[in-house]
Amino acid sequence: MSALCRDCLWLGQGAHRRCIQCASPRMVAHADLERLTIAHLDCDAFYASVEKRDRPELRDLPVIVGGGKRGVVTTACYIARISGVRSAMPMFQALKLCPQAVVIKPDFSKYIEASRQIMDRLQALTPLVQPLSLDEAWLDLSGGERLNGGCAALVLARVQAEIEAAVGLTVSIGLSANKFLAKIASDLDKPRGFSVIGGEEAQAFLAPRPVAILPGVGPAMVRSLESAGLRTVGDIARSDLRDLAARFGAYGLRLHELSRGQDARPVNPGAERKGVSNETTFMDDLTDLGALEDALWPLCEKTARRCREAGVAGRAVVLKLKTSDFRLLTRRRTVPVPIQTARGLFAVARELLAPEAGRTAYRLIGVGAAELVEAGDVGADLFDQEEARALKNERTMDALRARFGPGAIQTGRALKRR
C-alpha cells in the first residue's frame, strides 16, 4: 500500500492526483507509507481556532489571541498571518499590520479542555503519546496495526478526520521514521496537512534547507553558523565532527546528527510532564531575599543550559521552596515567550520568589522549565529581543566551556539585575 485518500480512506498502489474511488484530491502517497510509524500531530493555529469554533461569526475574520501585560501576540489565525502577524510579535506592531483584526484575550480553560479531547483520542490509539504542549504531540504507533485496524497512516487519517468532526478543530500530521523528521513533516502542508518524509530521502530533503529548520537554531545561532560558513543543513552534514565540536560543543554534534536525518530519541510519554529542573538544599536555612536569589541564579544557569542541550524551551517557569519544617511550596507562571536562558528563567522566578521571602525560613530552593516545546518550533521571531540577546550570550558561553572546560567563563551576580 503506497497511497491513501484522507476523505474516503481508500488504500491502494501508486501516486494518484485524485482518489480513484471518491475523486478527492486529498491524497497521500509514499513508497514507505505502510511501514512508517512515528508521527507528529500539530493543531492548526490552536488558540485562534478554538475561538473561531466557539464564535462562528469570526470564521472569515483575522483573529489575534493575546494582549495582557506583555502586550504580545499569543496566536494568530491564518488570515491574520497573511498580513504578516506572527506569534510573540508586539501587539501594537500586529495591529499596525492588520488593523482590522479582532483581538481576544486568551482563555486557557477552553484551550485545556480542547487539548484534553484531542489527547484522549490519541492515547486511545497508543500509550506512546508524548505531548509537547497543549496543541501538539508525538506518537509511536508501531505494533498497533491489529488493535487499531490498519497501518499508522490509515489510523492517523482516521483520527485527523475524527478530531475535525468531533472537536471542531483541524490538525496537521507528519509521518516519518523518527521524531525530528515527523516534526518537520507536520509543518509542510498546513493547515489540515498530512505529509510524509521517509528515512532514505531525509538527508537529500534536508540538505538545501536553511539551518534555521533545525531544532534549537534561533536567530543568534543562525548568525553563528553562517559566520562559520554553514548556511544550509547540507553544509552541516558535510562538516568535520571535530570542527563542529570545537566551535559549538555537544550541540554541534547534535546538529550533525539531525542534518543527516538521524534522531534516536524514543517517543517518551513522561518527557513533557517532567520538564527540566534543578534544586539545592542549604547548609543553613535562608530567609533573606538576596540570599535566596544568590542560590537561585546558578540553578537557573544549570536549568537553562540543560534546556539548550536538549533543544527545548519552557512555556512555564516553576519555583520550588521547602520550608524548615519540610512543607513544600510551588509557584508556577506561564510565559508568553518560551524561555531557554538563565536570564529569562531568573527574571520570572525572582518575581515568584519575592512574595515568599521573609515569611519563613527555607531549607531548599529549586527552579524548573515546564510545558516544554522544541526550541526549533519557537522560530526566529518567537524569542523576544531580550531573550534573543541573552540566548546569543549564553550559547557563546556554552561553546567556550565545551572547548576550555566548565570553569573557562563565569557569570556575575550583576546579571540578576537585568
Sine and cosine of phi, psi and omega as CSV:
sin_phi,cos_phi,sin_psi,cos_psi,sin_omega,cos_omega
0.00,0.00,0.84,-0.55,-0.02,-1.00
-0.75,-0.66,0.07,1.00,0.00,-1.00
-0.65,-0.76,0.58,-0.81,-0.05,-1.00
-0.58,-0.81,0.74,-0.68,0.12,-0.99
-1.00,-0.09,0.82,-0.57,-0.04,-1.00
-0.98,0.19,-0.17,0.99,0.02,-1.00
-1.00,-0.04,-0.79,0.61,-0.03,-1.00
-0.97,-0.23,-0.05,1.00,0.02,-1.00
0.90,0.44,0.46,0.89,0.13,-0.99
-0.91,0.42,0.66,-0.75,0.04,-1.00
-0.89,-0.46,0.66,-0.75,0.01,-1.00
-0.21,-0.98,-0.27,-0.96,-0.04,-1.00
-0.94,-0.35,0.44,-0.90,0.12,-0.99
1.00,0.07,0.18,-0.98,0.03,-1.00
-0.98,-0.17,0.84,-0.54,-0.04,-1.00
-0.83,-0.56,0.69,-0.72,0.06,-1.00
-0.93,0.36,-0.57,0.82,0.05,-1.00
-0.72,-0.69,0.45,-0.90,0.01,-1.00
-0.90,0.43,0.74,-0.67,-0.02,-1.00
-0.97,0.24,-0.13,0.99,0.01,-1.00
-0.99,-0.17,-0.71,0.70,-0.06,-1.00
-0.87,-0.49,-0.01,1.00,0.04,-1.00
0.94,0.35,0.22,0.98,0.04,-1.00
-0.94,0.35,0.62,-0.78,0.08,-1.00
-0.99,0.13,-0.06,1.00,-0.09,-1.00
-0.99,0.11,0.94,0.33,-0.05,-1.00
-0.97,-0.25,0.54,-0.84,0.14,-0.99
-0.86,-0.52,0.77,-0.64,-0.01,-1.00
-0.66,-0.75,0.73,-0.69,0.05,-1.00
-0.24,-0.97,0.59,-0.81,-0.03,-1.00
-0.89,0.46,-0.50,0.87,-0.03,-1.00
-0.98,-0.19,0.27,0.96,-0.12,-0.99
-0.81,0.58,-0.60,0.80,-0.07,-1.00
-0.98,0.18,-0.30,0.95,-0.12,-0.99
-0.98,-0.20,-0.40,0.91,-0.07,-1.00
-0.97,0.26,0.62,-0.79,-0.12,-0.99
-0.70,-0.71,-0.13,0.99,0.00,-1.00
-0.99,-0.13,0.81,-0.58,-0.09,-1.00
-0.77,-0.64,0.42,-0.91,0.15,-0.99
-0.81,-0.59,0.81,-0.59,0.04,-1.00
-0.94,-0.35,0.76,-0.65,-0.07,-1.00
-0.73,-0.69,0.84,-0.54,0.05,-1.00
-0.93,0.37,0.57,-0.82,-0.05,-1.00
-1.00,0.05,0.89,-0.45,0.02,-1.00
0.69,0.72,0.85,0.52,-0.31,-0.95
-0.80,0.60,-0.88,0.48,-0.08,-1.00
-0.87,0.50,-0.70,0.71,0.00,-1.00
-0.91,0.42,-0.59,0.81,0.00,-1.00
-0.93,0.37,-0.60,0.80,0.07,-1.00
-0.89,0.46,-0.68,0.73,0.00,-1.00
-0.90,0.44,-0.65,0.76,0.01,-1.00
-0.93,0.36,-0.59,0.81,0.06,-1.00
-0.87,0.49,-0.67,0.74,-0.07,-1.00
-0.99,0.13,-0.28,0.96,0.01,-1.00
-0.73,-0.68,0.99,0.14,-0.11,-0.99
-0.82,0.57,-0.42,0.91,-0.01,-1.00
-0.91,0.41,-0.25,0.97,0.01,-1.00
-1.00,-0.02,0.00,1.00,-0.17,-0.99
-0.79,0.61,-0.70,0.71,-0.08,-1.00
-0.98,-0.18,0.24,0.97,-0.02,-1.00
-0.95,-0.31,0.45,-0.89,0.11,-0.99
-0.95,0.31,0.80,-0.60,-0.04,-1.00
-0.85,-0.53,0.74,-0.67,0.08,-1.00
-0.87,-0.50,0.80,-0.60,0.12,-0.99
-0.98,-0.19,0.81,-0.59,-0.01,-1.00
0.31,-0.95,-0.40,-0.92,-0.06,-1.00
0.97,-0.24,-0.60,-0.80,0.00,-1.00
0.97,0.24,-0.30,-0.95,-0.09,-1.00
-0.85,0.53,-0.74,0.67,-0.07,-1.00
-0.96,0.28,-0.37,0.93,0.00,-1.00
0.88,0.47,0.70,0.71,-0.03,-1.00
-0.83,-0.56,0.28,-0.96,0.04,-1.00
-0.98,0.19,0.82,-0.57,0.10,-0.99
-1.00,0.10,-0.77,0.64,0.05,-1.00
-0.53,-0.85,0.58,-0.82,0.10,-0.99
-0.83,-0.55,0.64,-0.77,0.05,-1.00
-0.94,0.33,0.16,-0.99,-0.09,-1.00
-0.93,0.37,-0.49,0.87,0.05,-1.00
-0.91,0.41,-0.67,0.74,0.03,-1.00
-0.93,0.38,-0.55,0.83,-0.01,-1.00
-0.91,0.41,-0.46,0.89,0.05,-1.00
-0.86,0.51,-0.53,0.85,0.01,-1.00
-0.99,0.12,-0.02,1.00,0.03,-1.00
0.98,-0.18,0.09,1.00,0.00,-1.00
-0.95,0.30,0.70,-0.72,-0.03,-1.00
-0.69,-0.73,0.38,-0.92,0.05,-1.00
-0.86,0.52,0.58,-0.81,0.02,-1.00
0.94,0.33,0.07,1.00,0.08,-1.00
-0.95,0.31,0.65,-0.76,0.09,-1.00
-0.82,0.57,0.65,-0.76,-0.09,-1.00
-0.87,0.48,-0.61,0.79,-0.01,-1.00
-0.89,0.45,-0.58,0.81,0.01,-1.00
-0.95,0.32,-0.65,0.76,0.01,-1.00
-0.88,0.48,-0.68,0.73,-0.03,-1.00
-0.96,0.29,-0.39,0.92,0.11,-0.99
-0.94,0.35,-0.63,0.78,0.03,-1.00
-0.96,0.27,-0.56,0.83,-0.09,-1.00
-0.67,-0.74,0.96,0.29,-0.12,-0.99
-0.90,0.43,-0.35,0.94,-0.02,-1.00
-1.00,0.05,0.05,1.00,-0.06,-1.00
-0.92,0.40,0.55,-0.84,0.14,-0.99
-1.00,-0.04,0.86,-0.51,-0.04,-1.00
-0.99,-0.17,0.79,-0.62,-0.04,-1.00
-0.81,-0.59,0.74,-0.67,0.07,-1.00
-0.94,0.33,0.60,-0.80,-0.03,-1.00
-0.88,0.48,0.63,-0.78,0.09,-1.00
-0.83,-0.56,1.00,0.04,-0.15,-0.99
-0.93,0.38,-0.39,0.92,0.05,-1.00
-0.88,0.47,-0.62,0.78,0.04,-1.00
-0.94,0.35,-0.65,0.76,-0.05,-1.00
-0.93,0.37,-0.63,0.78,0.02,-1.00
-0.90,0.44,-0.66,0.75,0.01,-1.00
-0.92,0.40,-0.68,0.73,0.04,-1.00
-0.89,0.45,-0.65,0.76,0.04,-1.00
-0.88,0.47,-0.67,0.74,0.00,-1.00
-0.87,0.49,-0.67,0.74,0.00,-1.00
-0.88,0.47,-0.63,0.78,0.00,-1.00
-0.95,0.31,-0.74,0.67,-0.04,-1.00
-0.90,0.43,-0.56,0.83,0.05,-1.00
-0.87,0.50,-0.63,0.78,0.01,-1.00
-0.94,0.35,-0.58,0.81,0.04,-1.00
-0.93,0.36,-0.68,0.73,-0.04,-1.00
-0.94,0.33,-0.29,0.96,0.12,-0.99
-0.96,0.28,-0.30,0.95,0.00,-1.00
-1.00,0.00,-0.58,0.81,-0.06,-1.00
-0.34,-0.94,0.56,-0.83,0.11,-0.99
-0.96,0.26,-0.21,0.98,-0.06,-1.00
-1.00,-0.04,0.96,0.29,0.07,-1.00
-0.87,-0.49,0.83,-0.55,0.00,-1.00
-0.89,-0.45,0.99,-0.16,0.04,-1.00
-0.93,0.37,0.64,-0.77,0.14,-0.99
-0.99,-0.11,-0.54,0.84,0.00,-1.00
-0.29,-0.96,-0.21,-0.98,-0.01,-1.00
-0.89,0.46,-0.48,0.88,-0.21,-0.98
-0.90,-0.43,0.22,0.97,0.04,-1.00
-0.41,-0.91,0.43,-0.90,-0.04,-1.00
-0.33,-0.94,0.47,-0.89,0.20,-0.98
-1.00,-0.08,0.47,-0.88,0.09,-1.00
-0.71,-0.70,0.58,-0.81,0.18,-0.98
-0.89,-0.45,0.94,-0.34,-0.08,-1.00
-0.98,-0.21,0.25,0.97,0.00,-1.00
-0.90,0.43,0.65,-0.76,0.04,-1.00
0.98,0.18,0.08,1.00,-0.07,-1.00
-0.96,-0.28,0.23,0.97,-0.09,-1.00
-0.86,0.50,-0.73,0.69,-0.03,-1.00
-0.94,0.34,-0.66,0.75,-0.01,-1.00
-0.90,0.44,-0.67,0.75,-0.10,-0.99
-0.99,-0.10,-0.05,1.00,0.07,-1.00
0.97,0.25,0.61,0.80,0.05,-1.00
0.43,-0.90,0.11,-0.99,0.01,-1.00
-0.94,0.33,0.18,-0.98,-0.07,-1.00
-0.85,0.53,-0.66,0.75,-0.04,-1.00
-0.87,0.49,-0.70,0.71,0.01,-1.00
-0.90,0.43,-0.69,0.72,-0.01,-1.00
-0.89,0.46,-0.65,0.76,-0.01,-1.00
-0.93,0.37,-0.66,0.75,0.05,-1.00
-0.89,0.46,-0.61,0.79,0.00,-1.00
-0.92,0.40,-0.72,0.69,-0.03,-1.00
-0.95,0.31,-0.50,0.86,0.08,-1.00
-0.87,0.49,-0.71,0.71,0.03,-1.00
-0.93,0.37,-0.61,0.79,-0.01,-1.00
-0.91,0.42,-0.67,0.74,0.02,-1.00
-0.89,0.46,-0.68,0.74,-0.01,-1.00
-0.90,0.45,-0.65,0.76,-0.05,-1.00
-0.97,0.24,-0.68,0.74,-0.13,-0.99
-1.00,0.00,-0.59,0.81,-0.06,-1.00
-0.99,-0.15,-0.37,0.93,0.02,-1.00
0.99,0.13,0.34,0.94,-0.01,-1.00
-0.78,-0.63,0.50,-0.87,0.05,-1.00
-0.98,-0.17,0.50,-0.86,0.02,-1.00
-0.73,-0.68,0.40,-0.92,0.10,-1.00
-0.91,-0.42,0.54,-0.84,-0.12,-0.99
-0.79,-0.61,0.68,-0.74,0.16,-0.99
-0.89,-0.46,0.73,-0.68,-0.01,-1.00
-0.84,-0.55,0.77,-0.64,-0.04,-1.00
-0.34,-0.94,-0.30,-0.96,-0.07,-1.00
-1.00,-0.07,-0.23,0.97,0.02,-1.00
-0.41,-0.91,0.11,-0.99,-0.11,-0.99
-0.90,0.44,-0.70,0.72,-0.03,-1.00
-0.87,0.50,-0.76,0.65,-0.03,-1.00
-0.92,0.38,-0.59,0.81,0.04,-1.00
-0.89,0.45,-0.64,0.77,0.03,-1.00
-0.91,0.42,-0.66,0.75,0.05,-1.00
-0.88,0.48,-0.70,0.71,-0.06,-1.00
-0.89,0.46,-0.61,0.79,-0.07,-1.00
-0.91,0.41,-0.29,0.96,-0.05,-1.00
-0.99,-0.15,0.03,1.00,-0.12,-0.99
-0.99,0.16,-0.41,0.91,-0.19,-0.98
-0.64,-0.76,0.67,0.74,-0.02,-1.00
-0.98,0.21,0.46,-0.89,-0.19,0.98
-1.00,0.09,0.14,-0.99,0.00,-1.00
0.83,0.55,0.57,0.82,-0.07,-1.00
-1.00,0.04,0.30,-0.95,0.13,-0.99
-0.48,-0.88,0.97,-0.26,-0.07,-1.00
-0.83,-0.56,0.47,-0.88,-0.07,-1.00
-0.79,-0.62,0.73,-0.68,0.15,-0.99
-0.82,-0.58,0.88,-0.47,0.05,-1.00
-0.99,0.15,0.42,-0.91,-0.02,-1.00
-0.88,0.47,-0.59,0.81,-0.10,-1.00
-0.94,0.34,-0.58,0.82,-0.02,-1.00
-1.00,-0.06,0.03,1.00,-0.14,-0.99
-0.85,0.52,-0.74,0.68,-0.07,-1.00
-0.91,0.42,-0.66,0.75,0.04,-1.00
-0.92,0.40,-0.59,0.81,0.04,-1.00
-0.90,0.43,-0.68,0.74,-0.08,-1.00
-0.98,0.22,-0.52,0.85,-0.21,-0.98
-0.77,0.64,-0.73,0.68,-0.07,-1.00
-0.99,0.13,-0.06,1.00,-0.11,-0.99
-0.99,0.13,0.47,-0.88,-0.02,-1.00
-0.92,0.40,0.46,-0.89,-0.06,-1.00
-0.88,0.48,-0.37,0.93,-0.02,-1.00
-0.90,0.44,-0.23,0.97,0.01,-1.00
-0.96,0.30,-0.29,0.96,-0.06,-1.00
-0.99,0.16,0.59,-0.81,0.00,-1.00
-0.85,0.52,0.72,-0.69,0.06,-1.00
1.00,0.05,-0.08,1.00,-0.03,-1.00
-1.00,-0.09,1.00,-0.03,0.07,-1.00
-1.00,-0.03,-0.18,-0.98,-0.09,-1.00
-0.87,0.49,-0.62,0.79,0.00,-1.00
-0.92,0.39,-0.68,0.74,0.00,-1.00
-0.93,0.36,-0.57,0.82,0.08,-1.00
-0.84,0.54,-0.72,0.70,0.00,-1.00
-0.89,0.45,-0.63,0.77,0.01,-1.00
-0.91,0.42,-0.68,0.73,0.01,-1.00
-0.92,0.40,-0.68,0.73,-0.01,-1.00
-0.91,0.42,-0.56,0.83,0.05,-1.00
-0.92,0.40,-0.38,0.93,0.07,-1.00
-1.00,-0.04,0.14,0.99,0.02,-1.00
0.99,0.13,0.29,0.96,-0.05,-1.00
-0.94,-0.34,0.99,-0.10,-0.07,-1.00
-0.97,-0.23,-0.48,0.88,-0.01,-1.00
-0.88,-0.47,0.28,-0.96,0.05,-1.00
-0.88,0.47,-0.58,0.81,0.04,-1.00
-0.88,0.47,-0.57,0.82,0.05,-1.00
-0.87,0.49,-0.65,0.76,0.03,-1.00
-0.93,0.38,-0.67,0.75,-0.02,-1.00
-0.88,0.48,-0.53,0.85,-0.02,-1.00
-1.00,0.04,-0.08,1.00,-0.08,-1.00
-0.97,0.23,0.41,-0.91,0.07,-1.00
-0.96,0.27,0.74,-0.67,-0.05,-1.00
-0.86,0.50,-0.63,0.78,-0.03,-1.00
-0.91,0.41,-0.60,0.80,0.03,-1.00
-0.93,0.37,-0.67,0.74,0.03,-1.00
-0.88,0.47,-0.67,0.74,0.00,-1.00
-0.91,0.41,-0.63,0.78,0.00,-1.00
-0.91,0.41,-0.62,0.78,-0.06,-1.00
-0.99,0.15,-0.66,0.75,-0.19,-0.98
-0.81,-0.58,0.14,0.99,0.04,-1.00
0.92,0.40,-0.49,-0.87,-0.04,-1.00
-0.88,0.48,-0.50,0.86,0.00,-1.00
-0.91,0.42,-0.54,0.84,0.06,-1.00
-0.89,0.46,-0.63,0.78,0.04,-1.00
-0.92,0.39,-0.62,0.78,0.04,-1.00
-0.90,0.44,-0.67,0.75,0.02,-1.00
-0.88,0.47,-0.59,0.81,0.01,-1.00
-0.90,0.43,-0.67,0.74,0.05,-1.00
-0.87,0.49,-0.76,0.65,-0.04,-1.00
-0.90,0.44,-0.61,0.79,-0.02,-1.00
-0.89,0.46,-0.37,0.93,0.04,-1.00
-0.99,-0.15,0.18,0.98,0.04,-1.00
0.97,0.23,0.31,0.95,-0.07,-1.00
-0.98,-0.19,0.73,-0.68,0.03,-1.00
-0.38,-0.93,0.96,-0.29,-0.09,-1.00
-1.00,-0.01,0.03,1.00,-0.04,-1.00
-0.90,0.43,0.75,-0.66,0.09,-1.00
-0.99,0.16,0.34,-0.94,0.16,-0.99
-0.95,0.32,0.89,-0.45,-0.14,-0.99
-0.90,-0.45,0.97,-0.25,-0.06,-1.00
-0.85,0.53,-0.44,0.90,-0.05,-1.00
-1.00,-0.06,-0.06,1.00,-0.15,-0.99
-0.90,0.44,-0.71,0.70,-0.06,-1.00
-0.92,0.39,-0.60,0.80,-0.04,-1.00
-0.93,0.37,-0.54,0.84,-0.07,-1.00
-0.96,0.29,-0.61,0.80,-0.05,-1.00
0.91,0.42,-0.31,-0.95,0.03,-1.00
-0.77,-0.63,0.81,-0.59,-0.07,-1.00
-0.47,-0.88,0.31,-0.95,0.10,-0.99
-0.58,-0.81,0.48,-0.87,0.03,-1.00
-0.54,-0.84,0.28,-0.96,0.04,-1.00
-0.58,-0.81,0.57,-0.82,0.07,-1.00
-0.97,-0.25,0.73,-0.68,-0.08,-1.00
-0.99,0.14,0.50,-0.87,0.14,-0.99
-0.91,0.42,-0.64,0.77,0.07,-1.00
-0.79,-0.62,0.59,-0.81,-0.01,-1.00
-0.87,0.50,0.58,-0.81,-0.03,-1.00
-0.89,-0.46,0.59,-0.81,0.04,-1.00
-0.83,-0.56,-0.59,0.81,-0.11,-0.99
-0.93,0.37,0.70,-0.72,-0.02,-1.00
-0.87,0.50,-0.70,0.71,-0.01,-1.00
-0.87,0.50,-0.67,0.74,0.01,-1.00
-0.91,0.40,-0.63,0.78,0.03,-1.00
-0.92,0.39,-0.62,0.79,0.06,-1.00
-0.91,0.41,-0.61,0.79,0.06,-1.00
-0.85,0.53,-0.62,0.79,0.01,-1.00
-0.98,0.22,-0.49,0.87,-0.05,-1.00
-0.95,0.31,-0.64,0.77,-0.11,-0.99
-0.84,0.54,-0.79,0.62,-0.01,-1.00
-0.89,0.46,-0.48,0.88,0.07,-1.00
-0.93,0.37,-0.61,0.79,0.07,-1.00
-0.90,0.43,-0.63,0.77,0.05,-1.00
-0.87,0.49,-0.73,0.69,-0.01,-1.00
-0.90,0.44,-0.70,0.71,-0.03,-1.00
-0.90,0.43,-0.70,0.71,0.00,-1.00
-0.90,0.44,-0.65,0.76,0.02,-1.00
-0.89,0.46,-0.66,0.75,0.03,-1.00
-0.91,0.41,-0.60,0.80,0.06,-1.00
-0.88,0.47,-0.71,0.70,-0.01,-1.00
-0.91,0.41,-0.64,0.77,0.01,-1.00
-0.90,0.44,-0.57,0.82,-0.01,-1.00
-1.00,0.06,-0.11,0.99,-0.01,-1.00
0.94,0.34,0.55,0.84,-0.01,-1.00
-0.81,-0.58,0.31,-0.95,0.09,-1.00
-0.69,-0.73,0.44,-0.90,-0.08,-1.00
-0.97,-0.22,0.74,-0.68,0.11,-0.99
-1.00,0.01,-0.05,1.00,0.04,-1.00
-0.58,-0.82,0.50,-0.87,0.05,-1.00
-0.89,-0.46,0.71,-0.70,-0.02,-1.00
-0.87,-0.49,0.79,-0.61,0.09,-1.00
-0.96,-0.27,0.71,-0.70,0.00,-1.00
-0.85,-0.53,0.75,-0.66,0.05,-1.00
-0.72,-0.69,0.64,-0.77,0.09,-1.00
-0.84,-0.55,0.82,-0.58,-0.06,-1.00
-0.97,0.22,0.18,-0.98,-0.01,-1.00
-0.89,0.46,-0.39,0.92,0.06,-1.00
-0.99,-0.17,0.36,0.93,0.18,-0.98
0.95,0.31,0.32,0.95,0.14,-0.99
-0.98,0.18,0.68,-0.73,-0.05,-1.00
-0.98,-0.19,0.79,-0.61,0.07,-1.00
-0.90,-0.44,0.71,-0.70,0.11,-0.99
-0.79,-0.61,0.66,-0.75,0.06,-1.00
-0.78,-0.62,0.66,-0.75,-0.13,-0.99
-0.69,-0.73,0.61,-0.79,0.06,-1.00
-0.63,-0.78,0.79,-0.62,0.12,-0.99
-0.99,0.16,0.67,-0.75,-0.05,-1.00
-0.90,-0.43,0.55,-0.83,-0.03,-1.00
-0.96,0.28,-0.40,0.92,-0.02,-1.00
-0.89,-0.45,0.89,-0.46,-0.01,-1.00
-0.82,0.58,0.62,-0.79,-0.13,-0.99
-0.93,-0.37,0.68,-0.73,0.03,-1.00
-0.67,-0.74,0.20,0.98,-0.07,-1.00
-0.82,-0.57,0.40,-0.92,0.09,-1.00
-0.89,0.45,-0.64,0.77,0.01,-1.00
-0.85,0.52,-0.71,0.70,-0.02,-1.00
-0.92,0.39,-0.69,0.72,0.04,-1.00
-0.88,0.48,-0.70,0.71,-0.07,-1.00
-0.91,0.41,-0.63,0.77,-0.03,-1.00
-0.87,0.50,-0.65,0.76,0.00,-1.00
-0.98,0.21,-0.70,0.71,-0.08,-1.00
-0.90,0.43,-0.59,0.81,-0.01,-1.00
-0.93,0.36,-0.52,0.86,0.08,-1.00
-0.93,0.37,-0.58,0.81,0.06,-1.00
-0.95,0.32,-0.53,0.85,-0.05,-1.00
-0.97,0.25,-0.62,0.79,-0.15,-0.99
-0.80,0.61,-0.71,0.70,-0.02,-1.00
-0.93,0.36,-0.32,0.95,-0.06,-1.00
-1.00,-0.04,-0.37,0.93,-0.04,-1.00
-0.94,0.35,0.58,-0.82,0.04,-1.00
1.00,0.08,-0.22,0.98,-0.02,-1.00
-0.98,0.19,-0.60,0.80,-0.03,-1.00
-0.37,-0.93,0.05,-1.00,0.04,-1.00
-1.00,-0.04,0.61,-0.79,-0.03,-1.00
-0.88,-0.47,0.63,-0.78,0.02,-1.00
-0.97,-0.25,-0.19,0.98,-0.04,-1.00
-0.49,-0.87,0.57,-0.82,0.13,-0.99
-0.68,-0.73,0.58,-0.81,0.04,-1.00
-0.55,-0.84,0.35,-0.94,0.03,-1.00
-0.63,-0.78,0.58,-0.81,-0.01,-1.00
-0.59,-0.81,0.43,-0.90,0.17,-0.99
-0.97,-0.23,0.80,-0.60,-0.04,-1.00
-0.82,-0.57,0.05,-1.00,-0.08,-1.00
0.77,0.64,0.83,0.56,-0.13,-0.99
-0.94,0.35,0.60,-0.80,0.14,-0.99
-0.79,-0.61,0.43,-0.90,0.11,-0.99
-0.89,0.46,0.77,-0.64,-0.06,-1.00
-0.88,0.48,-0.51,0.86,0.05,-1.00
-0.91,0.42,-0.45,0.89,0.02,-1.00
-0.95,0.32,-0.38,0.93,-0.04,-1.00
-0.90,0.43,-0.60,0.80,0.07,-1.00
0.98,0.19,0.20,-0.98,-0.10,-0.99
-0.92,0.40,-0.50,0.87,-0.12,-0.99
-0.96,-0.26,0.15,0.99,-0.04,-1.00
-0.99,-0.14,-0.23,0.97,0.22,-0.98
-1.00,0.07,0.78,-0.62,0.03,-1.00
-0.94,0.33,0.09,-1.00,-0.15,-0.99
-0.89,0.46,-0.68,0.74,0.00,-1.00
-0.90,0.43,-0.69,0.73,0.01,-1.00
-0.91,0.41,-0.63,0.78,0.02,-1.00
-0.90,0.44,-0.67,0.74,0.03,-1.00
-0.90,0.43,-0.70,0.72,0.02,-1.00
-0.89,0.46,-0.63,0.78,0.00,-1.00
-0.89,0.45,-0.66,0.75,0.04,-1.00
-0.88,0.47,-0.72,0.69,-0.01,-1.00
-0.89,0.45,-0.70,0.71,-0.08,-1.00
-0.95,0.30,-0.52,0.86,0.10,-1.00
-0.93,0.36,-0.56,0.83,0.08,-1.00
-0.89,0.47,-0.68,0.73,0.04,-1.00
-0.91,0.42,-0.60,0.80,0.07,-1.00
-0.84,0.54,-0.73,0.69,-0.04,-1.00
-0.90,0.43,-0.66,0.76,0.02,-1.00
-0.90,0.43,-0.66,0.75,0.02,-1.00
-0.92,0.39,-0.62,0.78,0.02,-1.00
-0.90,0.43,-0.54,0.84,-0.07,-1.00
-1.00,0.06,-0.61,0.79,-0.14,-0.99
-0.90,-0.44,-0.03,1.00,0.02,-1.00
0.94,-0.34,0.35,-0.94,-0.08,-1.00
-0.86,0.51,-0.49,0.87,-0.04,-1.00
-1.00,-0.01,0.16,0.99,-0.09,-1.00
-0.90,0.43,-0.52,0.85,-0.03,-1.00
-0.53,-0.85,0.64,-0.77,-0.01,-1.00
-0.80,-0.60,0.49,-0.87,0.07,-1.00
-0.99,-0.12,0.40,-0.91,0.01,-1.00
-0.98,-0.21,0.30,-0.95,0.02,-1.00
-0.91,0.42,-0.28,0.96,0.02,-1.00
-0.88,0.47,-0.43,0.90,0.01,-1.00
-0.87,0.50,-0.49,0.87,-0.06,-1.00
-0.93,0.36,-0.29,0.96,-0.06,-1.00
-1.00,0.04,-0.03,1.00,-0.01,-1.00
-0.91,0.43,0.00,0.00,0.00,0.00
